[in-house]
Amino acid sequence: MTVIICNDTPAAIRGMLKRWFVEPKPNVFVGTVNRRTREKTIEYIRRNAPGLGMLILATAPNSQGFSIVSYGETHRIPVVYDGHYLIAEKWNEDDEC
């Protein structure tokens, strides 16, 4: 399964994504495609909408069962912590823990 979350998807990109994915909520696309189709789709989007921010969750053979990748500027940042994917909602390098 693949989930693509975009920021302000252009109409042409949205139409192309609807070929393989359903859009349960604006700019959220969910579908079951093979790895090659997913990679070609992401490549097409990055080439034709270079400023588009995307967060992509895809099935992967790891303990969580998925991986997370982001492209462009998104409001969420994927972080790998102790081998697990987490989402940072706000990230400040200057803040001390």
PDB file as gemmi writes it, atoms N, CA and C in Angstrom:
CRYST1    1.000    1.000    1.000  90.00  90.00  90.00 P 1                      
ATOM      1  N   MET A   1       0.847  -1.171   0.000  1.00  0.00           N  
ATOM      2  CA  MET A   1       0.000   0.000   0.000  1.00  0.00           C  
ATOM      3  C   MET A   1       0.894   1.236   0.000  1.00  0.00           C  
ATOM      4  N   THR A   2       0.421   2.272  -0.641  1.00  0.00           N  
ATOM      5  CA  THR A   2       1.142   3.533  -0.718  1.00  0.00           C  
ATOM      6  C   THR A   2       0.194   4.669  -0.370  1.00  0.00           C  
ATOM      7  N   VAL A   3       0.682   5.591   0.442  1.00  0.00           N  
ATOM      8  CA  VAL A   3      -0.065   6.803   0.777  1.00  0.00           C  
ATOM      9  C   VAL A   3       0.818   7.986   0.396  1.00  0.00           C  
ATOM     10  N   ILE A   4       0.285   8.891  -0.412  1.00  0.00           N  
ATOM     11  CA  ILE A   4       1.003  10.097  -0.808  1.00  0.00           C  
ATOM     12  C   ILE A   4       0.210  11.291  -0.299  1.00  0.00           C  
ATOM     13  N   ILE A   5       0.868  12.114   0.500  1.00  0.00           N  
ATOM     14  CA  ILE A   5       0.245  13.315   1.035  1.00  0.00           C  
ATOM     15  C   ILE A   5       0.974  14.502   0.416  1.00  0.00           C  
ATOM     16  N   CYS A   6       0.249  15.332  -0.309  1.00  0.00           N  
ATOM     17  CA  CYS A   6       0.847  16.456  -1.039  1.00  0.00           C  
ATOM     18  C   CYS A   6       0.362  17.782  -0.479  1.00  0.00           C  
ATOM     19  N   ASN A   7       1.124  18.828  -0.773  1.00  0.00           N  
ATOM     20  CA  ASN A   7       0.714  20.195  -0.446  1.00  0.00           C  
ATOM     21  C   ASN A   7       0.240  20.871  -1.721  1.00  0.00           C  
ATOM     22  N   ASP A   8      -1.033  21.261  -1.779  1.00  0.00           N  
ATOM     23  CA  ASP A   8      -1.581  22.014  -2.916  1.00  0.00           C  
ATOM     24  C   ASP A   8      -1.255  21.377  -4.264  1.00  0.00           C  
ATOM     25  N   THR A   9      -1.797  20.217  -4.510  1.00  0.00           N  
ATOM     26  CA  THR A   9      -1.540  19.460  -5.729  1.00  0.00           C  
ATOM     27  C   THR A   9      -2.131  20.156  -6.949  1.00  0.00           C  
ATOM     28  N   PRO A  10      -1.326  20.405  -8.002  1.00  0.00           N  
ATOM     29  CA  PRO A  10      -1.865  20.980  -9.249  1.00  0.00           C  
ATOM     30  C   PRO A  10      -2.888  20.023  -9.881  1.00  0.00           C  
ATOM     31  N   ALA A  11      -3.828  20.568 -10.619  1.00  0.00           N  
ATOM     32  CA  ALA A  11      -4.905  19.765 -11.216  1.00  0.00           C  
ATOM     33  C   ALA A  11      -4.381  18.641 -12.111  1.00  0.00           C  
ATOM     34  N   ALA A  12      -3.356  18.902 -12.918  1.00  0.00           N  
ATOM     35  CA  ALA A  12      -2.823  17.867 -13.813  1.00  0.00           C  
ATOM     36  C   ALA A  12      -2.210  16.710 -13.029  1.00  0.00           C  
ATOM     37  N   ILE A  13      -1.514  17.014 -11.958  1.00  0.00           N  
ATOM     38  CA  ILE A  13      -0.906  15.972 -11.111  1.00  0.00           C  
ATOM     39  C   ILE A  13      -1.994  15.203 -10.379  1.00  0.00           C  
ATOM     40  N   ARG A  14      -2.988  15.919  -9.874  1.00  0.00           N  
ATOM     41  CA  ARG A  14      -4.101  15.265  -9.174  1.00  0.00           C  
ATOM     42  C   ARG A  14      -4.816  14.288 -10.099  1.00  0.00           C  
ATOM     43  N   GLY A  15      -5.066  14.687 -11.332  1.00  0.00           N  
ATOM     44  CA  GLY A  15      -5.721  13.809 -12.303  1.00  0.00           C  
ATOM     45  C   GLY A  15      -4.895  12.569 -12.597  1.00  0.00           C  
ATOM     46  N   MET A  16      -3.583  12.740 -12.733  1.00  0.00           N  
ATOM     47  CA  MET A  16      -2.707  11.600 -12.994  1.00  0.00           C  
ATOM     48  C   MET A  16      -2.707  10.641 -11.806  1.00  0.00           C  
ATOM     49  N   LEU A  17      -2.656  11.169 -10.586  1.00  0.00           N  
ATOM     50  CA  LEU A  17      -2.646  10.318  -9.398  1.00  0.00           C  
ATOM     51  C   LEU A  17      -3.944   9.531  -9.244  1.00  0.00           C  
ATOM     52  N   LYS A  18      -5.051  10.098  -9.690  1.00  0.00           N  
ATOM     53  CA  LYS A  18      -6.344   9.424  -9.566  1.00  0.00           C  
ATOM     54  C   LYS A  18      -6.473   8.208 -10.483  1.00  0.00           C  
ATOM     55  N   ARG A  19      -5.505   8.010 -11.366  1.00  0.00           N  
ATOM     56  CA  ARG A  19      -5.511   6.789 -12.187  1.00  0.00           C  
ATOM     57  C   ARG A  19      -5.256   5.562 -11.332  1.00  0.00           C  
ATOM     58  N   TRP A  20      -4.368   5.688 -10.337  1.00  0.00           N  
ATOM     59  CA  TRP A  20      -3.962   4.537  -9.530  1.00  0.00           C  
ATOM     60  C   TRP A  20      -4.354   4.642  -8.064  1.00  0.00           C  
ATOM     61  N   PHE A  21      -4.735   5.829  -7.637  1.00  0.00           N  
ATOM     62  CA  PHE A  21      -5.015   6.044  -6.220  1.00  0.00           C  
ATOM     63  C   PHE A  21      -6.416   6.603  -6.030  1.00  0.00           C  
ATOM     64  N   VAL A  22      -6.964   6.406  -4.841  1.00  0.00           N  
ATOM     65  CA  VAL A  22      -8.203   7.089  -4.466  1.00  0.00           C  
ATOM     66  C   VAL A  22      -7.793   8.296  -3.627  1.00  0.00           C  
ATOM     67  N   GLU A  23      -8.639   9.302  -3.606  1.00  0.00           N  
ATOM     68  CA  GLU A  23      -8.349  10.531  -2.865  1.00  0.00           C  
ATOM     69  C   GLU A  23      -9.408  10.689  -1.768  1.00  0.00           C  
ATOM     70  N   PRO A  24      -9.217  10.030  -0.608  1.00  0.00           N  
ATOM     71  CA  PRO A  24     -10.225  10.081   0.449  1.00  0.00           C  
ATOM     72  C   PRO A  24     -10.377  11.457   1.085  1.00  0.00           C  
ATOM     73  N   LYS A  25      -9.345  12.268   0.970  1.00  0.00           N  
ATOM     74  CA  LYS A  25      -9.333  13.624   1.512  1.00  0.00           C  
ATOM     75  C   LYS A  25      -8.496  14.468   0.553  1.00  0.00           C  
ATOM     76  N   PRO A  26      -8.781  15.749   0.394  1.00  0.00           N  
ATOM     77  CA  PRO A  26      -7.999  16.547  -0.549  1.00  0.00           C  
ATOM     78  C   PRO A  26      -6.489  16.416  -0.321  1.00  0.00           C  
ATOM     79  N   ASN A  27      -5.762  16.147  -1.394  1.00  0.00           N  
ATOM     80  CA  ASN A  27      -4.301  16.023  -1.398  1.00  0.00           C  
ATOM     81  C   ASN A  27      -3.765  14.802  -0.667  1.00  0.00           C  
ATOM     82  N   VAL A  28      -4.611  13.830  -0.360  1.00  0.00           N  
ATOM     83  CA  VAL A  28      -4.185  12.558   0.239  1.00  0.00           C  
ATOM     84  C   VAL A  28      -4.587  11.452  -0.735  1.00  0.00           C  
ATOM     85  N   PHE A  29      -3.600  10.692  -1.196  1.00  0.00           N  
ATOM     86  CA  PHE A  29      -3.840   9.655  -2.199  1.00  0.00           C  
ATOM     87  C   PHE A  29      -3.420   8.303  -1.638  1.00  0.00           C  
ATOM     88  N   VAL A  30      -4.306   7.313  -1.753  1.00  0.00           N  
ATOM     89  CA  VAL A  30      -4.068   5.988  -1.189  1.00  0.00           C  
ATOM     90  C   VAL A  30      -4.294   4.937  -2.268  1.00  0.00           C  
ATOM     91  N   GLY A  31      -3.358   3.994  -2.371  1.00  0.00           N  
ATOM     92  CA  GLY A  31      -3.517   2.936  -3.355  1.00  0.00           C  
ATOM     93  C   GLY A  31      -2.528   1.808  -3.161  1.00  0.00           C  
ATOM     94  N   THR A  32      -2.765   0.733  -3.875  1.00  0.00           N  
ATOM     95  CA  THR A  32      -1.871  -0.412  -3.858  1.00  0.00           C  
ATOM     96  C   THR A  32      -1.263  -0.525  -5.243  1.00  0.00           C  
ATOM     97  N   VAL A  33      -0.010  -0.119  -5.336  1.00  0.00           N  
ATOM     98  CA  VAL A  33       0.730  -0.194  -6.597  1.00  0.00           C  
ATOM     99  C   VAL A  33       2.069  -0.879  -6.319  1.00  0.00           C  
ATOM    100  N   ASN A  34       2.657  -1.442  -7.361  1.00  0.00           N  
ATOM    101  CA  ASN A  34       3.959  -2.073  -7.148  1.00  0.00           C  
ATOM    102  C   ASN A  34       5.038  -0.995  -7.033  1.00  0.00           C  
ATOM    103  N   ARG A  35       6.221  -1.402  -6.611  1.00  0.00           N  
ATOM    104  CA  ARG A  35       7.310  -0.461  -6.354  1.00  0.00           C  
ATOM    105  C   ARG A  35       7.688   0.345  -7.597  1.00  0.00           C  
ATOM    106  N   ARG A  36       7.751  -0.312  -8.731  1.00  0.00           N  
ATOM    107  CA  ARG A  36       8.139   0.382  -9.957  1.00  0.00           C  
ATOM    108  C   ARG A  36       7.134   1.471 -10.322  1.00  0.00           C  
ATOM    109  N   THR A  37       5.852   1.166 -10.246  1.00  0.00           N  
ATOM    110  CA  THR A  37       4.820   2.156 -10.548  1.00  0.00           C  
ATOM    111  C   THR A  37       4.901   3.319  -9.570  1.00  0.00           C  
ATOM    112  N   ARG A  38       5.111   3.010  -8.292  1.00  0.00           N  
ATOM    113  CA  ARG A  38       5.242   4.064  -7.282  1.00  0.00           C  
ATOM    114  C   ARG A  38       6.434   4.972  -7.603  1.00  0.00           C  
ATOM    115  N   GLU A  39       7.582   4.383  -7.897  1.00  0.00           N  
ATOM    116  CA  GLU A  39       8.784   5.173  -8.188  1.00  0.00           C  
ATOM    117  C   GLU A  39       8.619   6.010  -9.452  1.00  0.00           C  
ATOM    118  N   LYS A  40       8.024   5.440 -10.493  1.00  0.00           N  
ATOM    119  CA  LYS A  40       7.786   6.182 -11.738  1.00  0.00           C  
ATOM    120  C   LYS A  40       6.800   7.329 -11.504  1.00  0.00           C  
ATOM    121  N   THR A  41       5.789   7.098 -10.694  1.00  0.00           N  
ATOM    122  CA  THR A  41       4.809   8.131 -10.378  1.00  0.00           C  
ATOM    123  C   THR A  41       5.466   9.280  -9.623  1.00  0.00           C  
ATOM    124  N   ILE A  42       6.265   8.956  -8.629  1.00  0.00           N  
ATOM    125  CA  ILE A  42       6.955   9.986  -7.849  1.00  0.00           C  
ATOM    126  C   ILE A  42       7.945  10.748  -8.724  1.00  0.00           C  
ATOM    127  N   GLU A  43       8.644  10.044  -9.590  1.00  0.00           N  
ATOM    128  CA  GLU A  43       9.573  10.686 -10.521  1.00  0.00           C  
ATOM    129  C   GLU A  43       8.833  11.678 -11.436  1.00  0.00           C  
ATOM    130  N   TYR A  44       7.669  11.260 -11.945  1.00  0.00           N  
ATOM    131  CA  TYR A  44       6.853  12.122 -12.802  1.00  0.00           C  
ATOM    132  C   TYR A  44       6.417  13.379 -12.041  1.00  0.00           C  
ATOM    133  N   ILE A  45       5.957  13.197 -10.818  1.00  0.00           N  
ATOM    134  CA  ILE A  45       5.504  14.331 -10.011  1.00  0.00           C  
ATOM    135  C   ILE A  45       6.659  15.286  -9.750  1.00  0.00           C  
ATOM    136  N   ARG A  46       7.802  14.770  -9.351  1.00  0.00           N  
ATOM    137  CA  ARG A  46       8.961  15.624  -9.050  1.00  0.00           C  
ATOM    138  C   ARG A  46       9.444  16.378 -10.285  1.00  0.00           C  
ATOM    139  N   ARG A  47       9.331  15.752 -11.451  1.00  0.00           N  
ATOM    140  CA  ARG A  47       9.765  16.399 -12.689  1.00  0.00           C  
ATOM    141  C   ARG A  47       8.778  17.481 -13.132  1.00  0.00           C  
ATOM    142  N   ASN A  48       7.475  17.258 -12.950  1.00  0.00           N  
ATOM    143  CA  ASN A  48       6.458  18.174 -13.448  1.00  0.00           C  
ATOM    144  C   ASN A  48       5.906  19.150 -12.417  1.00  0.00           C  
ATOM    145  N   ALA A  49       6.181  18.931 -11.160  1.00  0.00           N  
ATOM    146  CA  ALA A  49       5.779  19.860 -10.094  1.00  0.00           C  
ATOM    147  C   ALA A  49       6.918  19.918  -9.076  1.00  0.00           C  
ATOM    148  N   PRO A  50       8.058  20.529  -9.461  1.00  0.00           N  
ATOM    149  CA  PRO A  50       9.256  20.478  -8.631  1.00  0.00           C  
ATOM    150  C   PRO A  50       9.105  21.104  -7.241  1.00  0.00           C  
ATOM    151  N   GLY A  51       8.222  22.063  -7.062  1.00  0.00           N  
ATOM    152  CA  GLY A  51       8.065  22.704  -5.760  1.00  0.00           C  
ATOM    153  C   GLY A  51       7.062  22.024  -4.852  1.00  0.00           C  
ATOM    154  N   LEU A  52       6.460  20.945  -5.315  1.00  0.00           N  
ATOM    155  CA  LEU A  52       5.406  20.272  -4.558  1.00  0.00           C  
ATOM    156  C   LEU A  52       5.995  19.491  -3.390  1.00  0.00           C  
ATOM    157  N   GLY A  53       5.504  19.741  -2.185  1.00  0.00           N  
ATOM    158  CA  GLY A  53       5.932  18.990  -1.010  1.00  0.00           C  
ATOM    159  C   GLY A  53       5.129  17.712  -0.898  1.00  0.00           C  
ATOM    160  N   MET A  54       5.822  16.587  -0.691  1.00  0.00           N  
ATOM    161  CA  MET A  54       5.146  15.286  -0.590  1.00  0.00           C  
ATOM    162  C   MET A  54       5.685  14.494   0.590  1.00  0.00           C  
ATOM    163  N   LEU A  55       4.810  13.793   1.252  1.00  0.00           N  
ATOM    164  CA  LEU A  55       5.160  12.828   2.284  1.00  0.00           C  
ATOM    165  C   LEU A  55       4.620  11.494   1.792  1.00  0.00           C  
ATOM    166  N   ILE A  56       5.502  10.503   1.640  1.00  0.00           N  
ATOM    167  CA  ILE A  56       5.113   9.229   1.052  1.00  0.00           C  
ATOM    168  C   ILE A  56       5.338   8.105   2.050  1.00  0.00           C  
ATOM    169  N   LEU A  57       4.282   7.362   2.321  1.00  0.00           N  
ATOM    170  CA  LEU A  57       4.358   6.178   3.166  1.00  0.00           C  
ATOM    171  C   LEU A  57       4.128   4.980   2.270  1.00  0.00           C  
ATOM    172  N   ALA A  58       5.012   3.992   2.354  1.00  0.00           N  
ATOM    173  CA  ALA A  58       4.900   2.830   1.476  1.00  0.00           C  
ATOM    174  C   ALA A  58       5.242   1.560   2.242  1.00  0.00           C  
ATOM    175  N   THR A  59       4.634   0.474   1.829  1.00  0.00           N  
ATOM    176  CA  THR A  59       4.914  -0.824   2.421  1.00  0.00           C  
ATOM    177  C   THR A  59       6.394  -1.141   2.280  1.00  0.00           C  
ATOM    178  N   ALA A  60       6.992  -1.659   3.358  1.00  0.00           N  
ATOM    179  CA  ALA A  60       8.418  -2.008   3.339  1.00  0.00           C  
ATOM    180  C   ALA A  60       8.655  -3.209   4.248  1.00  0.00           C  
ATOM    181  N   PRO A  61       9.685  -3.998   3.944  1.00  0.00           N  
ATOM    182  CA  PRO A  61       9.971  -5.172   4.767  1.00  0.00           C  
ATOM    183  C   PRO A  61      10.798  -4.806   6.005  1.00  0.00           C  
ATOM    184  N   ASN A  62      10.181  -4.097   6.940  1.00  0.00           N  
ATOM    185  CA  ASN A  62      10.846  -3.774   8.198  1.00  0.00           C  
ATOM    186  C   ASN A  62       9.890  -4.062   9.355  1.00  0.00           C  
ATOM    187  N   SER A  63      10.308  -3.770  10.574  1.00  0.00           N  
ATOM    188  CA  SER A  63       9.482  -4.122  11.729  1.00  0.00           C  
ATOM    189  C   SER A  63       8.153  -3.369  11.773  1.00  0.00           C  
ATOM    190  N   GLN A  64       8.109  -2.167  11.231  1.00  0.00           N  
ATOM    191  CA  GLN A  64       6.859  -1.410  11.209  1.00  0.00           C  
ATOM    192  C   GLN A  64       5.989  -1.763  10.009  1.00  0.00           C  
ATOM    193  N   GLY A  65       6.601  -2.298   8.970  1.00  0.00           N  
ATOM    194  CA  GLY A  65       5.854  -2.671   7.780  1.00  0.00           C  
ATOM    195  C   GLY A  65       5.709  -1.558   6.768  1.00  0.00           C  
ATOM    196  N   PHE A  66       6.328  -0.401   7.032  1.00  0.00           N  
ATOM    197  CA  PHE A  66       6.266   0.718   6.089  1.00  0.00           C  
ATOM    198  C   PHE A  66       7.514   1.572   6.206  1.00  0.00           C  
ATOM    199  N   SER A  67       7.717   2.413   5.182  1.00  0.00           N  
ATOM    200  CA  SER A  67       8.789   3.404   5.205  1.00  0.00           C  
ATOM    201  C   SER A  67       8.174   4.764   4.905  1.00  0.00           C  
ATOM    202  N   ILE A  68       8.887   5.815   5.285  1.00  0.00           N  
ATOM    203  CA  ILE A  68       8.405   7.171   5.053  1.00  0.00           C  
ATOM    204  C   ILE A  68       9.509   7.970   4.371  1.00  0.00           C  
ATOM    205  N   VAL A  69       9.141   8.686   3.308  1.00  0.00           N  
ATOM    206  CA  VAL A  69      10.073   9.542   2.575  1.00  0.00           C  
ATOM    207  C   VAL A  69       9.375  10.868   2.328  1.00  0.00           C  
ATOM    208  N   SER A  70      10.125  11.958   2.381  1.00  0.00           N  
ATOM    209  CA  SER A  70       9.526  13.250   2.046  1.00  0.00           C  
ATOM    210  C   SER A  70      10.339  13.929   0.962  1.00  0.00           C  
ATOM    211  N   TYR A  71       9.664  14.726   0.159  1.00  0.00           N  
ATOM    212  CA  TYR A  71      10.276  15.532  -0.897  1.00  0.00           C  
ATOM    213  C   TYR A  71       9.729  16.937  -0.774  1.00  0.00           C  
ATOM    214  N   GLY A  72      10.566  17.922  -1.007  1.00  0.00           N  
ATOM    215  CA  GLY A  72      10.111  19.304  -0.935  1.00  0.00           C  
ATOM    216  C   GLY A  72       9.802  19.710   0.483  1.00  0.00           C  
ATOM    217  N   GLU A  73       9.121  20.836   0.612  1.00  0.00           N  
ATOM    218  CA  GLU A  73       8.788  21.353   1.933  1.00  0.00           C  
ATOM    219  C   GLU A  73       7.450  20.786   2.398  1.00  0.00           C  
ATOM    220  N   THR A  74       7.481  20.137   3.556  1.00  0.00           N  
ATOM    221  CA  THR A  74       6.261  19.582   4.141  1.00  0.00           C  
ATOM    222  C   THR A  74       6.132  20.108   5.565  1.00  0.00           C  
ATOM    223  N   HIS A  75       4.954  19.961   6.129  1.00  0.00           N  
ATOM    224  CA  HIS A  75       4.722  20.393   7.496  1.00  0.00           C  
ATOM    225  C   HIS A  75       5.133  19.322   8.504  1.00  0.00           C  
ATOM    226  N   ARG A  76       5.424  18.155   8.026  1.00  0.00           N  
ATOM    227  CA  ARG A  76       5.847  17.036   8.865  1.00  0.00           C  
ATOM    228  C   ARG A  76       7.186  16.531   8.356  1.00  0.00           C  
ATOM    229  N   ILE A  77       8.047  16.132   9.267  1.00  0.00           N  
ATOM    230  CA  ILE A  77       9.378  15.654   8.897  1.00  0.00           C  
ATOM    231  C   ILE A  77       9.535  14.216   9.377  1.00  0.00           C  
ATOM    232  N   PRO A  78       9.825  13.274   8.468  1.00  0.00           N  
ATOM    233  CA  PRO A  78      10.059  11.897   8.911  1.00  0.00           C  
ATOM    234  C   PRO A  78      11.423  11.790   9.588  1.00  0.00           C  
ATOM    235  N   VAL A  79      11.442  11.091  10.700  1.00  0.00           N  
ATOM    236  CA  VAL A  79      12.663  10.904  11.480  1.00  0.00           C  
ATOM    237  C   VAL A  79      12.785   9.424  11.794  1.00  0.00           C  
ATOM    238  N   VAL A  80      13.984   8.882  11.644  1.00  0.00           N  
ATOM    239  CA  VAL A  80      14.217   7.497  12.033  1.00  0.00           C  
ATOM    240  C   VAL A  80      14.875   7.532  13.407  1.00  0.00           C  
ATOM    241  N   TYR A  81      14.213   6.936  14.383  1.00  0.00           N  
ATOM    242  CA  TYR A  81      14.720   6.905  15.751  1.00  0.00           C  
ATOM    243  C   TYR A  81      14.763   5.461  16.214  1.00  0.00           C  
ATOM    244  N   ASP A  82      15.942   4.977  16.496  1.00  0.00           N  
ATOM    245  CA  ASP A  82      16.137   3.604  16.958  1.00  0.00           C  
ATOM    246  C   ASP A  82      15.535   2.593  15.974  1.00  0.00           C  
ATOM    247  N   GLY A  83      15.666   2.903  14.672  1.00  0.00           N  
ATOM    248  CA  GLY A  83      15.197   1.993  13.638  1.00  0.00           C  
ATOM    249  C   GLY A  83      13.716   2.090  13.322  1.00  0.00           C  
ATOM    250  N   HIS A  84      13.010   3.039  13.942  1.00  0.00           N  
ATOM    251  CA  HIS A  84      11.575   3.201  13.695  1.00  0.00           C  
ATOM    252  C   HIS A  84      11.291   4.588  13.130  1.00  0.00           C  
ATOM    253  N   TYR A  85      10.341   4.646  12.217  1.00  0.00           N  
ATOM    254  CA  TYR A  85       9.948   5.916  11.633  1.00  0.00           C  
ATOM    255  C   TYR A  85       9.007   6.655  12.574  1.00  0.00           C  
ATOM    256  N   LEU A  86       9.292   7.912  12.773  1.00  0.00           N  
ATOM    257  CA  LEU A  86       8.440   8.805  13.556  1.00  0.00           C  
ATOM    258  C   LEU A  86       8.208  10.054  12.720  1.00  0.00           C  
ATOM    259  N   ILE A  87       7.217  10.840  13.083  1.00  0.00           N  
ATOM    260  CA  ILE A  87       6.936  12.099  12.389  1.00  0.00           C  
ATOM    261  C   ILE A  87       7.137  13.242  13.369  1.00  0.00           C  
ATOM    262  N   ALA A  88       8.017  14.169  13.001  1.00  0.00           N  
ATOM    263  CA  ALA A  88       8.232  15.383  13.796  1.00  0.00           C  
ATOM    264  C   ALA A  88       7.328  16.461  13.218  1.00  0.00           C  
ATOM    265  N   GLU A  89       6.466  17.012  14.059  1.00  0.00           N  
ATOM    266  CA  GLU A  89       5.554  18.044  13.578  1.00  0.00           C  
ATOM    267  C   GLU A  89       6.239  19.395  13.484  1.00  0.00           C  
ATOM    268  N   LYS A  90       7.124  19.667  14.401  1.00  0.00           N  
ATOM    269  CA  LYS A  90       7.858  20.921  14.373  1.00  0.00           C  
ATOM    270  C   LYS A  90       9.283  20.598  14.776  1.00  0.00           C  
ATOM    271  N   TRP A  91      10.242  21.073  13.992  1.00  0.00           N  
ATOM    272  CA  TRP A  91      11.617  20.693  14.216  1.00  0.00           C  
ATOM    273  C   TRP A  91      12.472  21.946  14.367  1.00  0.00           C  
ATOM    274  N   ASN A  92      13.041  22.129  15.550  1.00  0.00           N  
ATOM    275  CA  ASN A  92      13.940  23.247  15.805  1.00  0.00           C  
ATOM    276  C   ASN A  92      15.267  22.691  16.259  1.00  0.00           C  
ATOM    277  N   GLU A  93      16.301  22.912  15.483  1.00  0.00           N  
ATOM    278  CA  GLU A  93      17.644  22.408  15.818  1.00  0.00           C  
ATOM    279  C   GLU A  93      18.177  23.092  17.081  1.00  0.00           C  
ATOM    280  N   ASP A  94      17.747  24.327  17.341  1.00  0.00           N  
ATOM    281  CA  ASP A  94      18.294  25.086  18.464  1.00  0.00           C  
ATOM    282  C   ASP A  94      17.703  24.660  19.802  1.00  0.00           C  
ATOM    283  N   ASP A  95      16.549  24.016  19.805  1.00  0.00           N  
ATOM    284  CA  ASP A  95      15.911  23.607  21.057  1.00  0.00           C  
ATOM    285  C   ASP A  95      16.705  22.509  21.725  1.00  0.00           C  
ATOM    286  N   GLU A  96      16.816  22.604  23.027  1.00  0.00           N  
ATOM    287  CA  GLU A  96      17.484  21.561  23.788  1.00  0.00           C  
ATOM    288  C   GLU A  96      16.456  20.598  24.336  1.00  0.00           C  
ATOM    289  N   CYS A  97      16.810  19.338  24.399  1.00  0.00           N  
ATOM    290  CA  CYS A  97      15.870  18.338  24.914  1.00  0.00           C  
ATOM    291  C   CYS A  97      16.017  18.188  26.409  1.00  0.00           C  
TER     292      CYS A  97                                                      
END                                                                             
